Amino acid sequence: MAMFSIVATETSVLTFVSIPSIAYMGDWYFMQLVLGFVVGRVIVSIFILPLYFKSKIVSIYQVLRERFDSSIQKLASGVFFITRILADSVRFLATAVIIEVITGWGMYSSLLIIASVTIVYSLIGGIKSIVYIDALQFGVYFLGGILCILFIVYTLDLKVLSIFSSLVSTPATLSSNKLDIVHFGNPLYASSSFVSAFIGGIFLSFASHGVDYMMVQRVIVTKSLTSARKALIGSGIFVLIQFAIFLFLGSLLWYYFEGLDLDLDIDRQLPYFIANYIPIGLKGLLVAGIISASMSTLSSSINSLSSTIIFDWFKEGQIDSIKVARMIGLACSLIIVAMSIYLYNVVDSALIIIGLKVASITYGSLSSLFILALFKKKFKINHIKISFIVSFLVSILWSQSSFSWTFIIPASILSFLCILFSIQNKNILYSLIVIFASIYFIKNDKDIYLSGLDVIKAENFNSLRNKNIALLINHTSLDKDGNHMIEILEDYPDIRIKVVFSPEHGLLGLGEAGEKIDSQAVKTPEVNLVSLYGKKRKPSKEDLEGVDILVVDIQDIGSRFYTYVSTIKNSINTAKELGVKVLILDRLNPLGGDIVAGSGMLDRYSSFVGSMSIPIRHGLTVGELFLLASSEGWMYDSKDDISVIKYKGLARSNMYNFIDRDWIATSPNIPNFEAAYLYTGLCLIEGTNVSEGRGTNKPFKLIGAPWIDSPKLLKSLRSYSLKGIQVKAVEFTPKSIIGKSTNPKYQNKVCNGIELQVLDYDIFDPIAFSIILIDELNKNFPDNFNFLESNFINNLYGSSRLKDAVLKGQGIKELLTSNEKDCNTFREIRSNYVIYK
């Protein structure tokens, strides 16, 4: 019975609704974390449980009093109290939100009714009654999940094996399926990678089931250490099975709704299904399951909080009245409810993320104390307290950083032990170094990026002093503090700016796509400004007369058909013809540098929207790209005249969303990083008679046309496991927007289509998706869909292969295979010019 109580207690309503949602919107990556849960419980059973049974304690924090003193016991107990109040307020609020959706009750009514019922039976029965009720509640909501699965299978009239086959069998287009478990990636930053999730699961389970009184309370009421170990390890195995079942439920929901986006927030898919598709009788049971899960959590909190206050903060026998104990429990309950109401009015982030971070922040410090209790060596109490405070601070800073949240606990434990042993050994200097290095490293993990402009500025522009220079720049030529390059160079009078060149969209970035730009006034009147997207596309010899160095500093977005690359190429060619040296101030490729994707380009399709034979997503910085182009003979042959000031601080794999800087719209229709990422594939839509969202505030996120049947299009996309992207049906009306899109497709006409939202930039492939989308548009709407007569699609794609494959009905599998061959060839070439690791 204790085993089921443990499972019921840790399975809050967030688990009941979030796990199916994770599978619906993605795959089974959460199982990586669960595998760590099992290992963590085994570690607790071996090392921590013997401490509790040996001491015959009532509160687990009494172990700390016996090992250290009462102040450490109260410190741990106090942190537990705060953690549990905050974490369970979040959980309880999540319950009220879901119950409100299903039942139609008001938020405050949902909170108060559920709380009242739970408080009554919690305060009357005590912990042993709660253990039995927890087990019963677990059975209710677990049965509810099973019944949902059976209902879907019965409704679809399919065999489970055929459903599994459909979930697993995925076209080669996206190389993934709905049942994927193992994810790869940088574990330091990607919490879904196997290493990060597995290690995080171990530490989370060690903390939650080893030092969290709410969980341990279930174990220490068993008859013996052996029984406790069986219950704890058994609960881990059962949780593994439970999560697999609820993940399968989420996958079934995806299959049931044919992969369609339901226009719901995360965590809402199962409640929506229950409210709208389940028969009334079964619906009542499932609602009871959700309510029971939340009641289990709150009842556990009430009793564990009451126990820790009575046994950790008061002397033995000081409180022996059941009435007083119940009053303390009631007070704790009211605090949780009040905090839930407060959070309801102020929180606008995902509740599950808030709950995970709150628990992890304090678990590390608490775990450190119990790990320390295993050492036989004596430690000074003040040293322990200092180390505890530092580790707690490290946890807070880590939670605010971009590092994976799954490493909050191990980072906290490591900092605690490092500080304590260094202080204990009287190495104060080492302690201070560890403290400040940890704080600086975590606090500045996003601020360490320095563009080429930042780097040369830090060197006082030594390579440009006493030189006549030309600048090829635009509005993105900013340092980390937001200062524009022209303004910065005003403080260096010996650097003489002879001419400033600007690309498409102009120096200020205000011109719309394709708009011819004349010279614009700049702040320094004596500077000669020349537009390279007006009457001419490259500098003249007169423009560069007397210039020593051409300095290039423009934020590109990593897509072949973005015209900045063509402008830079033309400018460098002219400069090299005249013997003018070129200095590129490099910047991060916003799409990251590891991935190469999309088709190559045949020379006969070279144009200003694609002037190099490279894949659509080339994975190079501007500096790397032109070192390659110059050395491979794609430009004027004088490669020694190109120098690159490298950016610093980040790996080439990092995307722009990693750095702690606001996105500067690189062009009017690339207002944010998501648009830049989608543009890499969705720009292909510009070669068709379908709107790519220009004339709206969501360019490249909205795709549509008046003749599209949105549900039909979405249904046709169901056979593809569209991982990392959310797609929903929408209507939109393109309007004329001066400076962005004066004459958009289908101006002032209602367009039916889809809206895209990127959920995971590491796994979503916008190029493969766009190819699929174009193919499905042609299949579903052959009488309406067309490529533009100008054959612009061939310039964008780099060949006629896409158009031919779609119009001839050849399918896209072969097309994507040929793209990968192009990428492999390019990877071999570019490997010689990669300058970042």
C-alpha positions in Angstrom: 0.0 0.0 0.0 2.9 2.4 0.8 4.2 1.9 -2.8 1.0 3.1 -4.3 0.8 6.0 -1.9 4.3 7.1 -3.0 3.2 6.9 -6.6 -0.1 8.8 -5.9 1.7 11.5 -4.0 4.3 12.3 -6.6 1.7 12.0 -9.4 0.0 15.4 -9.2 -2.5 16.7 -11.6 0.4 18.2 -13.6 1.4 14.6 -14.3 -2.1 13.5 -15.1 -2.6 16.2 -17.8 1.0 17.2 -18.8 2.4 13.8 -19.7 -0.3 13.1 -22.4 0.2 16.7 -23.6 4.0 16.1 -23.9 3.4 13.1 -26.1 0.6 14.8 -28.1 2.9 17.7 -29.0 6.1 15.8 -29.3 7.2 12.3 -28.4 8.3 10.1 -25.4 11.5 11.9 -24.5 10.2 12.3 -20.9 10.9 8.6 -20.4 14.6 9.5 -20.2 13.9 11.4 -17.1 11.8 8.5 -15.7 14.7 6.1 -16.2 16.7 8.3 -13.9 13.9 8.3 -11.4 14.3 4.5 -10.9 18.1 4.7 -10.5 17.7 7.6 -8.0 15.4 5.5 -5.8 17.8 2.7 -5.7 20.5 5.0 -4.5 18.2 6.4 -1.8 17.3 2.8 -0.7 21.0 1.9 -0.3 22.4 5.0 1.4 19.6 7.2 2.9 16.9 5.0 4.2 19.2 3.2 6.7 19.8 6.6 8.3 16.1 7.0 9.0 15.4 3.5 10.3 18.5 3.4 12.4 17.5 6.6 14.2 13.9 5.7 14.6 12.8 9.2 13.8 9.4 10.8 13.2 10.7 13.7 11.1 13.6 13.0 8.7 15.2 16.3 9.7 15.8 14.8 13.2 18.7 12.9 11.5 20.4 16.3 10.9 19.9 17.2 14.6 21.6 14.1 15.7 24.4 14.4 13.2 25.0 18.1 13.5 22.7 20.2 15.8 19.2 21.6 16.1 19.9 24.7 14.1 20.8 22.6 11.0 17.6 20.6 11.5 15.5 23.8 11.6 17.4 25.2 8.6 16.5 22.1 6.5 13.0 22.0 7.9 12.4 25.7 7.1 13.6 25.3 3.5 11.3 22.3 3.1 8.4 24.3 4.4 9.0 27.1 1.9 9.5 24.7 -0.9 6.4 22.7 -0.3 4.2 25.7 0.1 5.4 27.2 -3.2 5.5 23.9 -5.2 2.1 22.7 -4.0 0.5 26.1 -4.6 1.6 25.8 -8.2 0.2 22.2 -8.4 -3.0 23.1 -6.8 -3.5 26.1 -9.0 -2.9 23.9 -12.0 -5.7 21.6 -10.7 -8.1 24.5 -10.4 -7.3 25.6 -13.9 -8.1 22.2 -15.4 -11.2 21.7 -13.3 -12.4 25.1 -14.3 -12.1 24.1 -18.0 -13.9 20.7 -17.6 -16.7 21.7 -15.1 -17.2 25.3 -15.8 -16.8 26.2 -12.2 -15.2 29.6 -11.4 -11.5 29.6 -10.5 -12.0 30.6 -6.9 -14.9 28.1 -6.5 -12.6 25.3 -7.9 -9.9 26.1 -5.5 -12.0 26.4 -2.4 -14.2 23.3 -3.0 -11.3 21.0 -3.7 -9.4 22.4 -0.7 -12.3 22.1 1.7 -12.9 18.4 1.0 -9.2 17.5 1.1 -8.6 19.4 4.4 -11.4 17.6 6.2 -10.2 14.0 5.5 -6.5 15.0 5.9 -7.0 16.5 9.4 -9.3 13.8 10.7 -7.5 10.7 9.7 -3.7 11.4 9.9 -0.9 9.9 7.8 -2.0 6.3 7.9 -5.5 7.1 6.6 -3.9 9.2 3.9 -1.7 6.4 2.8 -4.8 4.2 2.2 -6.7 7.1 0.6 -3.7 8.0 -1.6 -3.6 4.4 -2.9 -7.4 4.5 -3.6 -7.1 7.8 -5.4 -4.2 6.5 -7.5 -6.3 3.6 -8.5 -9.1 6.0 -9.6 -7.0 8.2 -11.9 -4.9 5.4 -13.2 -8.1 3.5 -14.1 -9.3 6.8 -15.7 -6.2 6.8 -18.0 -6.7 3.2 -19.0 -10.4 3.8 -19.7 -9.5 6.7 -22.0 -7.1 4.5 -23.9 -9.8 1.8 -24.3 -12.4 4.3 -25.4 -10.1 5.7 -28.1 -9.2 2.2 -29.3 -12.8 1.1 -29.3 -14.0 4.3 -31.1 -11.3 4.1 -33.8 -12.1 0.3 -34.2 -8.4 -0.4 -34.7 -5.9 -2.8 -33.2 -3.3 -1.4 -30.8 -0.5 -2.8 -33.0 -1.8 -1.0 -36.0 -1.9 2.2 -34.0 1.7 1.7 -32.9 2.7 1.0 -36.5 1.1 4.3 -37.5 2.9 6.2 -34.7 6.3 4.7 -35.5 6.2 4.7 -39.3 7.3 8.1 -40.4 8.4 9.3 -43.8 12.1 9.8 -44.2 11.3 13.5 -44.5 11.6 14.3 -40.8 13.5 11.2 -39.6 11.5 10.9 -36.4 8.4 9.3 -35.0 5.9 9.9 -32.2 7.4 7.2 -30.0 11.0 8.4 -30.0 12.5 8.3 -26.5 16.2 9.1 -26.8 17.2 12.6 -27.7 20.7 13.9 -28.4 22.0 17.4 -28.1 24.3 19.5 -25.8 23.3 18.3 -22.3 24.4 21.5 -20.7 21.7 23.4 -22.4 19.2 20.9 -23.8 17.2 19.4 -20.9 15.6 16.9 -23.3 19.0 15.3 -24.2 19.5 11.8 -22.8 22.5 12.7 -20.6 20.8 15.8 -19.2 17.4 14.1 -18.6 18.8 10.8 -17.2 21.3 12.5 -14.8 18.6 15.1 -13.8 16.1 12.3 -13.2 18.6 10.6 -10.8 19.2 13.7 -8.8 15.5 14.7 -8.7 14.5 11.3 -7.5 17.3 11.2 -4.9 16.1 14.6 -3.6 12.4 14.1 -3.8 12.4 10.6 -2.3 15.4 10.9 0.0 15.1 14.4 1.6 11.6 15.6 0.9 9.6 14.8 3.9 6.3 14.5 2.0 7.7 11.5 0.1 9.8 10.0 2.8 6.9 10.1 5.2 5.2 7.4 3.1 8.2 5.2 3.4 9.1 5.5 7.2 5.6 4.3 8.2 6.4 0.8 6.8 7.2 -2.0 9.1 10.9 -2.4 8.4 13.8 -1.2 6.2 13.3 -4.1 3.9 9.7 -3.2 3.4 10.6 0.5 2.8 13.1 -0.4 0.2 10.6 -2.7 -1.6 8.0 0.1 -1.5 10.4 2.8 -2.8 12.1 0.8 -5.6 8.7 -0.8 -6.5 7.2 2.7 -6.8 10.0 3.6 -9.3 9.2 0.6 -11.5 5.5 1.4 -11.3 6.0 5.0 -12.1 7.9 3.9 -15.2 4.9 1.9 -16.3 2.5 4.6 -15.4 4.3 7.3 -17.4 4.5 4.9 -20.4 0.8 4.4 -20.2 0.0 8.2 -20.0 2.5 8.9 -22.8 0.7 6.3 -24.9 -2.5 8.0 -24.1 -1.1 11.3 -25.4 0.1 9.6 -28.6 -3.4 8.0 -29.0 -5.0 11.5 -28.6 -2.7 12.7 -31.4 -3.8 9.8 -33.5 -7.5 10.3 -32.6 -7.4 14.0 -33.6 -5.4 13.1 -36.7 -2.4 15.1 -35.6 -4.3 18.4 -35.7 -3.5 21.4 -33.6 -6.5 22.0 -31.3 -5.6 25.6 -30.7 -5.1 24.8 -27.0 -2.5 25.7 -24.5 -0.1 23.0 -23.4 -1.7 20.6 -20.7 -5.2 21.2 -22.2 -5.5 18.3 -24.7 -6.7 15.6 -22.3 -9.1 17.8 -20.4 -10.5 19.0 -23.8 -10.9 15.4 -24.9 -12.7 14.5 -21.6 -15.0 17.5 -21.7 -16.1 17.1 -25.3 -15.7 13.5 -26.4 -16.2 11.2 -23.4 -19.7 9.9 -22.5 -21.2 11.5 -19.4 -20.8 8.6 -17.0 -17.2 8.0 -17.9 -16.5 11.7 -17.9 -17.6 11.8 -14.2 -15.1 9.1 -13.3 -12.3 10.9 -15.2 -13.1 14.3 -13.5 -13.0 12.4 -10.2 -9.5 11.1 -11.2 -8.2 14.6 -11.8 -9.7 15.9 -8.5 -8.3 12.9 -6.6 -4.8 13.5 -7.9 -4.8 17.1 -6.6 -6.4 16.0 -3.3 -3.7 13.5 -2.9 -1.0 16.1 -3.3 -2.6 18.6 -1.0 -3.4 16.1 1.7 0.3 15.0 1.7 1.5 18.5 2.0 -0.9 19.3 4.9 0.4 16.3 7.0 4.0 16.6 6.1 4.1 20.3 6.8 2.3 19.8 10.1 4.7 17.1 11.1 7.8 19.0 10.3 6.7 22.0 12.2 5.7 20.0 15.3 8.8 17.8 15.4 11.5 20.1 14.0 10.5 23.5 15.5 9.2 22.5 18.9 10.7 20.4 21.7 9.5 16.9 22.2 6.2 16.9 24.1 5.7 20.6 23.8 2.8 20.0 21.4 0.8 16.9 22.4 -2.6 18.1 21.6 -4.3 16.7 18.5 -6.4 19.8 18.3 -3.3 22.1 18.1 -1.7 19.8 15.5 -4.9 20.0 13.4 -4.9 23.8 13.7 -1.3 23.9 12.4 -2.4 21.7 9.5 -5.4 24.0 8.8 -3.1 27.0 8.8 -0.8 25.3 6.3 -3.8 24.5 4.1 -5.0 28.0 4.1 -1.5 29.3 3.2 -1.4 27.0 0.2 -4.8 28.0 -1.0 -4.0 31.7 -0.5 -0.7 31.3 -2.4 -2.6 29.6 -5.2 -5.0 32.5 -5.5 -2.1 34.9 -5.5 -0.3 33.0 -8.2 -3.5 32.9 -10.3 -3.4 36.7 -10.4 0.3 37.3 -11.1 1.8 34.3 -12.9 1.7 34.2 -16.7 4.3 31.4 -17.4 3.8 27.7 -17.7 3.0 26.3 -14.3 4.8 23.1 -14.7 8.1 24.9 -15.4 7.6 27.1 -12.3 6.9 24.0 -10.2 10.0 22.1 -11.5 12.3 25.1 -10.9 11.0 25.8 -7.4 11.6 22.2 -6.3 15.0 22.0 -7.9 16.2 25.2 -6.4 15.8 24.0 -2.8 16.4 20.3 -3.4 20.1 20.8 -4.1 20.8 22.4 -0.7 18.7 20.0 1.2 20.3 17.0 -0.5 23.7 18.4 0.4 23.0 18.2 4.1 21.9 14.6 3.9 24.9 13.7 1.8 27.1 15.4 4.4 25.5 13.3 7.1 27.0 10.2 5.5 30.5 11.4 6.2 32.1 10.5 9.5 34.2 13.6 9.5 33.1 16.4 11.8 32.2 19.8 10.4 31.8 23.2 12.0 28.2 24.3 12.0 28.9 27.8 10.7 30.9 26.3 7.8 27.9 24.2 6.9 25.6 27.2 7.0 27.8 29.3 4.8 28.1 26.4 2.3 24.3 26.0 2.4 23.7 29.6 1.6 26.2 29.6 -1.3 24.7 26.4 -2.8 21.2 27.9 -2.5 22.5 31.1 -4.3 24.0 28.9 -7.1 20.7 27.2 -7.5 18.8 30.5 -8.0 21.4 31.8 -10.5 21.4 28.5 -12.4 17.6 28.6 -12.7 17.8 32.0 -14.2 20.5 31.0 -16.7 20.1 29.2 -20.1 21.6 26.0 -18.7 19.5 22.9 -18.4 17.2 23.0 -15.3 18.0 19.3 -14.8 21.5 20.2 -13.6 20.3 22.7 -10.9 20.5 20.0 -8.2 24.0 18.6 -9.0 25.4 22.1 -9.5 24.1 23.1 -6.0 25.4 19.9 -4.4 28.8 20.4 -6.0 29.1 24.0 -5.0 28.1 23.1 -1.4 30.8 20.4 -1.1 33.5 22.5 -2.7 32.9 25.4 -0.5 32.6 23.4 2.7 35.7 21.3 2.2 37.8 24.3 1.2 36.6 26.3 4.2 37.1 23.3 6.5 40.7 23.0 5.2 41.2 26.7 5.9 41.7 27.5 2.2 39.6 30.7 2.2 41.1 32.0 -1.0 40.1 28.9 -2.8 36.6 29.2 -1.4 36.3 32.8 -2.6 37.5 31.8 -6.1 34.9 29.0 -6.3 32.1 31.3 -5.1 32.9 34.2 -7.5 33.8 32.0 -10.4 30.5 30.0 -10.0 28.4 33.2 -9.8 30.2 34.9 -12.7 30.0 31.8 -14.9 26.3 31.2 -14.3 25.2 34.8 -14.3 27.1 35.6 -17.5 26.4 32.4 -19.5 24.3 34.4 -22.0 26.4 37.6 -21.8 29.6 36.0 -22.9 28.9 36.5 -26.6 31.0 39.2 -28.2 30.5 39.9 -31.9 33.5 40.9 -34.1 32.6 44.5 -33.5 32.7 44.0 -29.8 36.1 42.3 -30.1 37.7 45.0 -32.3 36.2 47.7 -30.1 37.8 46.1 -27.0 41.1 46.3 -28.9 40.5 50.0 -29.6 40.2 49.4 -33.3 44.0 49.0 -33.5 43.9 47.4 -37.0 42.0 50.4 -38.3 43.9 53.3 -36.8 45.2 55.9 -39.2 43.4 54.2 -42.1 40.9 55.3 -44.7 38.1 52.8 -44.5 34.8 52.0 -46.2 32.0 50.4 -44.3 29.5 47.9 -45.5 26.9 48.0 -42.7 23.3 48.5 -41.9 21.1 48.9 -38.8 22.3 45.5 -37.3 25.9 46.8 -37.0 25.6 47.3 -33.2 27.8 46.4 -30.3 26.6 44.6 -27.2 25.4 47.8 -25.6 23.3 48.8 -28.7 25.7 51.4 -30.1 25.9 51.7 -33.8 29.2 51.4 -35.5 29.2 54.9 -37.1 28.5 56.4 -33.6 31.3 54.4 -32.1 33.8 55.4 -34.7 33.1 59.1 -34.0 35.3 58.7 -31.0 38.2 57.7 -33.2 39.1 60.7 -35.4 42.2 58.9 -36.8 39.9 56.3 -38.4 38.7 58.1 -41.5 35.3 56.8 -42.9 35.4 57.6 -46.7 32.2 55.9 -47.7 29.4 53.8 -46.2 27.7 51.1 -48.3 24.3 49.7 -47.4 22.5 46.5 -48.6 18.9 45.8 -49.4 16.5 47.5 -47.0 18.9 50.4 -46.6 21.2 51.6 -43.8 18.2 52.0 -41.4 16.6 48.7 -42.4 13.3 50.4 -43.3 12.9 49.5 -47.0 10.6 46.6 -47.9 11.7 43.6 -49.8 12.7 44.4 -53.4 12.4 48.2 -52.9 15.1 50.2 -54.6 16.9 52.3 -51.9 18.5 55.7 -52.6 21.2 57.1 -50.4 19.9 58.1 -47.0 21.3 60.8 -44.6 23.4 59.6 -41.7 24.3 61.3 -38.5 27.7 62.3 -39.7 27.1 64.6 -42.6 30.6 64.3 -44.2 30.1 60.6 -44.7 29.3 59.6 -48.2 26.5 57.0 -48.2 26.0 54.7 -51.2 23.1 52.3 -51.5 23.9 49.0 -53.1 20.3 48.1 -53.7 19.3 51.0 -55.8 20.8 52.1 -59.1 23.7 49.8 -58.6 24.4 46.5 -56.9 28.1 46.8 -56.3 30.6 49.6 -55.5 32.3 51.5 -58.3 36.0 52.1 -58.5 35.3 55.8 -57.7 33.5 54.8 -54.5 36.6 52.9 -53.2 39.2 55.4 -54.4 41.7 56.1 -51.6 40.2 53.4 -49.3 42.7 51.1 -47.5 40.2 48.7 -45.9 36.6 47.6 -46.6 35.1 46.7 -43.2 32.0 44.4 -43.4 29.7 44.1 -40.4 26.2 42.9 -41.2 24.0 40.3 -39.3 23.1 37.6 -41.8 20.5 35.0 -41.0 22.2 31.9 -42.5 19.9 31.3 -45.5 21.2 31.2 -49.0 18.5 33.4 -50.5 19.0 36.3 -48.1 20.5 39.0 -50.3 23.0 40.4 -47.9 25.4 37.7 -49.0 25.2 38.7 -52.6 25.9 42.4 -51.7 28.9 41.4 -49.6 30.2 39.2 -52.4 29.9 42.0 -55.0 31.6 44.5 -52.7 34.5 42.2 -51.8 35.0 41.4 -55.5 35.3 45.1 -56.3 37.6 45.8 -53.4 39.9 42.9 -54.3 40.1 44.0 -57.9 41.4 47.4 -56.6 43.8 45.9 -54.0 41.6 47.1 -51.1 41.9 44.8 -48.1 38.8 43.3 -46.6 38.1 43.0 -42.9 34.9 41.0 -41.8 33.7 41.6 -38.3 32.0 38.2 -37.8 28.8 37.5 -36.1 27.0 34.3 -34.9 25.0 32.5 -37.6 21.5 32.8 -36.0 20.6 29.3 -37.1 23.6 27.7 -35.6 26.6 26.3 -37.3 26.2 22.5 -36.9 23.3 21.9 -39.3 23.5 21.9 -43.1 20.2 21.4 -44.9 18.3 21.9 -48.1 19.2 21.8 -51.8 22.3 22.9 -53.4 22.3 25.4 -56.3 23.1 24.8 -59.9 25.2 27.6 -61.5 22.6 28.4 -64.1 20.1 29.4 -61.4 22.5 31.8 -59.8 20.9 35.2 -59.0 20.9 38.0 -56.5 18.7 35.7 -54.2 21.3 33.0 -54.4 24.8 33.8 -55.8 26.7 30.8 -54.4 26.5 27.1 -54.9 25.7 26.3 -51.3 22.8 24.5 -49.5 19.9 26.7 -48.4 21.0 26.4 -44.8 24.7 26.4 -45.0 25.7 26.6 -41.3 28.5 29.2 -41.8 29.1 32.6 -40.5 29.7 35.5 -43.0 33.4 35.2 -42.2 33.6 31.5 -42.8 31.5 31.7 -46.0 33.7 34.2 -47.6 36.9 32.5 -46.6 35.5 29.4 -48.3 34.2 31.3 -51.4 37.5 33.1 -51.9 39.7 30.0 -51.5 37.4 27.8 -53.7 37.6 30.2 -56.6 34.0 31.4 -56.4 35.1 35.0 -56.3 37.9 37.3 -57.5 41.1 35.3 -56.7 43.0 37.1 -53.9 42.1 35.2 -50.7 45.0 36.7 -48.7 43.2 40.1 -48.7 40.4 38.8 -46.5 40.7 38.9 -42.7 38.1 37.9 -40.2 37.7 39.2 -36.6 36.1 36.2 -34.9 33.3 36.5 -32.5 33.9 35.1 -29.1 32.2 33.3 -26.3 29.9 30.8 -28.0 30.1 27.5 -29.7 29.2 27.4 -33.4 26.2 25.2 -32.5 24.5 28.0 -30.6 21.5 29.7 -32.2 20.6 33.4 -31.7 17.9 32.5 -29.2 20.6 31.4 -26.9 22.1 34.9 -26.4 20.7 37.4 -24.0 20.1 40.1 -26.5 16.9 41.4 -28.2 16.6 40.4 -31.8 17.2 43.2 -34.2 14.9 42.9 -37.1 17.4 42.0 -39.9 14.8 43.1 -42.4 11.2 44.4 -42.1 9.6 41.0 -42.5 12.1 39.2 -40.1 10.9 40.8 -36.9 12.1 38.0 -34.6 14.2 34.9 -34.4 11.3 32.6 -35.0 10.6 34.4 -38.3 14.3 34.1 -39.3 14.2 30.3 -38.5 11.0 29.7 -40.5 12.2 31.9 -43.4 14.9 29.3 -44.1 12.1 27.0 -45.5 9.0 29.1 -45.8 10.6 31.6 -48.2 10.0 28.9 -50.8 6.3 29.8 -50.6 7.3 33.1 -52.2 7.7 31.2 -55.5 4.1 30.1 -55.4 0.6 31.7 -55.5 0.2 31.2 -51.8 0.6 34.0 -49.3 3.7 33.7 -47.0 2.1 36.1 -44.5 3.5 39.3 -45.8 1.1 42.1 -45.1 0.4 40.7 -41.6 2.3 41.0 -38.3 3.3 37.3 -38.6 5.3 36.9 -41.8 6.4 33.4 -42.5 4.2 32.2 -39.6 1.0 32.5 -41.6 0.6 30.6 -44.8 -2.7 30.7 -46.8 -4.9 31.6 -49.7 -8.6 32.2 -50.2 -9.0 28.8 -51.9 -7.4 26.7 -49.2 -9.5 24.3 -47.1 -7.6 24.6 -43.8 -9.0 21.4 -42.2 -8.2 19.4 -45.4 -4.7 20.7 -45.5 -4.1 19.9 -41.8 -5.5 16.4 -42.3 -3.1 15.8 -45.2 -0.2 16.8 -43.0 -1.2 14.2 -40.4 0.9 11.4 -41.9 4.0 13.3 -41.2 5.4 13.4 -37.7 5.8 17.2 -37.5 8.0 17.3 -34.4 9.0 20.6 -32.9 6.2 22.6 -34.6 2.7 23.4 -33.8 0.3 23.9 -36.7 -3.2 25.3 -36.4 -5.9 26.5 -38.8 -6.4 30.2 -39.1 -7.9 33.0 -41.2 -6.0 36.2 -42.0 -6.3 39.1 -44.3 -3.1 40.6 -45.8 -3.0 44.4 -45.8 -0.8 47.0 -47.4 1.9 47.9 -44.8 4.2 50.8 -45.8 7.8 49.8 -45.3 7.0 46.1 -45.0 4.7 45.0 -47.8 2.9 47.6 -50.0 1.3 45.0 -52.3 1.1 41.6 -50.6 -0.5 38.6 -52.2 -4.3 38.6 -51.8 -4.3 42.1 -50.4 -7.6 42.8 -48.5 -8.8 39.2 -49.2 -9.6 36.7 -46.5 -7.1 33.8 -46.6 -7.6 30.4 -45.2 -4.5 28.6 -44.0 -2.3 27.6 -41.2 -0.3 29.3 -38.5 3.1 27.9 -37.4 4.7 28.0 -34.0 8.1 26.5 -33.4 8.2 24.5 -30.2 11.7 23.0 -30.5 14.4 24.6 -32.8 16.7 21.7 -32.3 14.4 19.2 -34.1 12.1 21.1 -36.4 13.3 21.2 -40.0 11.7 24.2 -41.8 13.1 23.2 -45.2 11.7 19.7 -45.1 8.4 21.0 -43.8 8.1 23.6 -46.6 8.8 21.0 -49.2 6.1 18.8 -47.7 3.7 21.7 -47.5 4.2 22.7 -51.2 3.7 19.1 -52.3 0.5 18.7 -50.2 -0.9 22.1 -51.4 -0.5 20.8 -55.0 -2.0 17.4 -54.2 -5.0 18.8 -52.4 -5.7 21.9 -54.5 -4.5 21.1 -58.0 -7.0 23.4 -59.7 -5.8 26.4 -57.7 -2.2 26.0 -56.7 0.5 27.2 -59.0 4.1 28.2 -59.1 4.7 31.8 -60.3 5.2 32.1 -64.0 8.5 33.8 -63.4 9.9 30.5 -62.2 11.1 32.4 -59.1 10.8 29.0 -57.3 13.8 27.7 -59.3 16.0 30.7 -58.2 15.0 30.1 -54.6 15.4 26.4 -54.6 18.6 26.5 -56.7 17.2 24.1 -59.4 14.0 23.0 -61.1 13.9 19.8 -59.1 11.3 20.9 -56.6 8.9 22.2 -59.2 9.4 19.2 -61.4 8.9 16.7 -58.6 5.7 18.4 -57.4 4.1 19.0 -60.7 4.9 15.5 -62.0 3.7 13.8 -58.8 7.1 12.2 -58.3 6.9 12.5 -54.5 9.4 14.1 -52.3 11.3 11.2 -50.8 13.7 11.1 -53.7 14.0 14.9 -53.6 15.0 15.0 -50.0 17.5 12.2 -50.6 19.2 14.2 -53.3 19.2 17.2 -51.0 21.1 15.2 -48.4 23.7 14.3 -51.1 24.1 18.0 -51.8 24.6 18.7 -48.1 27.2 15.9 -47.7 29.2 17.2 -50.6 29.2 20.7 -49.1 30.0 19.4 -45.6 33.3 18.0 -47.0 34.2 21.4 -48.7 33.2 23.6 -45.7 35.1 21.5 -43.2 38.4 23.2 -44.3 37.0 26.6 -43.5 35.2 26.2 -40.2 36.9 28.6 -37.7 34.6 28.0 -34.7 34.3 24.8 -32.6 
